Amino acid sequence: MEQVVLDTSVVAKLFLKEEWSDRTLKLKDRHIEGEMEIVAPSLLKYELINALRSKHFTRSEIKDALEVIKDYGFVVVDPEDSVFDDMAELVSEYRVSAYDAAFVAMARNLDAKLCTADQNLIDKVPKLKFVKHIKEF
């Protein structure tokens, strides 16, 4: 089964009415139907809390959103040591944040695509063809 790493810029669109939210819902449906497996580092939960809080979600709404991610069966895992080594390389080579590097490194280590809505990230890693904008899904 194809694995796809979703970064927080995409997962947040499950809860926010933004451009590309419709694509995110389709990816979620493909995951639920068993066509693909959505994977993310545990950092996703921290970033999602911040993203939703910045949009004035209440404590209860944030808690519900985290429960929804769990209910959907997204595979949210702590990265292996090899992912941290890869993150250090990505931070140095591409000048991306450690946060972005966590998602990129996980995708690379899983030989999966990374789905992001962050054009700035894509612009920083043009050689990494597995990093794709959500519009490509």
C-alpha positions as CSV (number, residue, x, y, z in Angstrom):
1,M,0.0,0.0,0.0
2,E,1.2,3.5,-0.9
3,Q,2.3,5.6,2.1
4,V,2.0,9.4,2.0
5,V,3.4,11.7,4.6
6,L,1.1,14.7,5.3
7,D,2.6,17.7,6.9
8,T,0.7,20.0,9.2
9,S,-0.1,22.5,6.5
10,V,-2.2,19.8,4.9
11,V,-3.7,18.1,8.0
12,A,-4.9,21.5,9.4
13,K,-7.0,21.8,6.3
14,L,-9.2,19.1,7.6
15,F,-10.4,21.5,10.2
16,L,-10.0,24.9,8.5
17,K,-11.9,26.0,5.4
18,E,-9.0,27.0,3.2
19,E,-7.7,26.6,-0.3
20,W,-7.0,22.9,-0.9
21,S,-9.2,21.7,1.9
22,D,-11.2,19.7,-0.6
23,R,-8.0,17.8,-1.7
24,T,-7.2,17.1,1.9
25,L,-10.6,15.6,2.5
26,K,-10.1,13.4,-0.6
27,L,-6.7,12.2,0.7
28,K,-8.4,11.4,4.1
29,D,-11.1,9.4,2.3
30,R,-8.5,7.5,0.3
31,H,-6.8,6.6,3.6
32,I,-10.0,5.5,5.2
33,E,-10.9,3.4,2.1
34,G,-7.5,1.6,2.3
35,E,-6.1,3.0,-0.9
36,M,-3.2,4.7,0.9
37,E,-1.8,5.0,4.3
38,I,-1.3,8.5,5.8
39,V,1.8,8.8,8.0
40,A,3.2,11.6,10.0
41,P,5.8,12.2,12.7
42,S,4.5,12.8,16.2
43,L,5.5,16.4,15.7
44,L,2.2,16.7,13.8
45,K,0.2,16.9,17.0
46,Y,2.2,19.7,18.4
47,E,2.1,21.7,15.2
48,L,-1.6,21.0,14.8
49,I,-2.4,22.4,18.3
50,N,-0.5,25.5,17.5
51,A,-2.1,25.9,14.0
52,L,-5.6,25.5,15.4
53,R,-5.0,27.7,18.4
54,S,-3.7,30.5,16.1
55,K,-7.1,30.3,14.4
56,H,-8.8,30.8,17.7
57,F,-10.0,27.2,18.2
58,T,-11.0,26.5,21.8
59,R,-9.3,23.9,24.0
60,S,-12.3,21.6,23.4
61,E,-12.2,22.0,19.6
62,I,-8.4,21.3,19.6
63,K,-8.9,18.2,21.7
64,D,-11.7,17.0,19.3
65,A,-9.4,17.6,16.3
66,L,-6.7,15.4,17.9
67,E,-9.2,12.7,18.5
68,V,-10.4,12.9,14.9
69,I,-6.9,12.3,13.7
70,K,-6.7,9.3,15.9
71,D,-10.2,8.1,14.8
72,Y,-9.1,8.3,11.1
73,G,-6.3,5.9,11.9
74,F,-3.5,8.2,10.6
75,V,-0.2,6.6,11.5
76,V,1.5,9.1,13.8
77,V,4.8,7.8,15.1
78,D,8.0,9.0,16.8
79,P,10.8,9.1,14.3
80,E,13.6,6.6,14.3
81,D,17.2,7.7,15.0
82,S,17.9,7.5,11.3
83,V,15.3,10.1,10.7
84,F,17.0,12.5,13.1
85,D,20.3,12.0,11.3
86,D,18.5,12.8,8.0
87,M,16.9,15.9,9.6
88,A,20.3,17.2,10.5
89,E,21.5,16.8,6.9
90,L,18.3,18.5,5.5
91,V,18.6,21.4,7.9
92,S,22.2,22.0,6.9
93,E,21.8,21.4,3.2
94,Y,18.5,23.1,2.4
95,R,18.2,25.6,5.3
96,V,14.8,24.3,6.3
97,S,13.5,24.3,9.8
98,A,13.9,21.2,11.9
99,Y,10.1,21.0,11.9
100,D,9.9,20.9,8.2
101,A,12.9,18.5,8.0
102,A,11.1,16.0,10.3
103,F,8.3,15.6,7.7
104,V,10.8,15.5,4.7
105,A,13.1,13.0,6.4
106,M,10.2,10.7,7.4
107,A,9.0,10.7,3.8
108,R,12.5,10.0,2.5
109,N,13.1,7.2,5.0
110,L,9.8,5.6,4.1
111,D,10.4,6.0,0.3
112,A,7.1,7.9,0.3
113,K,5.8,11.2,-1.0
114,L,5.5,14.2,1.2
115,C,2.3,16.1,0.6
116,T,2.5,19.8,1.7
117,A,0.6,23.0,1.1
118,D,3.8,25.0,2.0
119,Q,5.1,26.4,-1.3
120,N,8.0,27.9,0.6
121,L,9.2,24.5,1.7
122,I,8.9,23.2,-1.9
123,D,10.9,26.1,-3.2
124,K,13.7,25.3,-0.7
125,V,14.0,21.6,-1.7
126,P,13.6,21.6,-5.5
127,K,15.9,18.6,-5.9
128,L,13.7,16.4,-3.7
129,K,11.1,15.3,-6.2
130,F,9.1,13.3,-3.6
131,V,8.1,16.6,-1.9
132,K,4.8,17.5,-3.7
133,H,2.3,20.3,-3.3
134,I,-1.2,19.1,-2.4
135,K,-2.5,20.3,-5.8
136,E,-0.5,17.4,-7.3
137,F,-2.6,14.8,-5.4
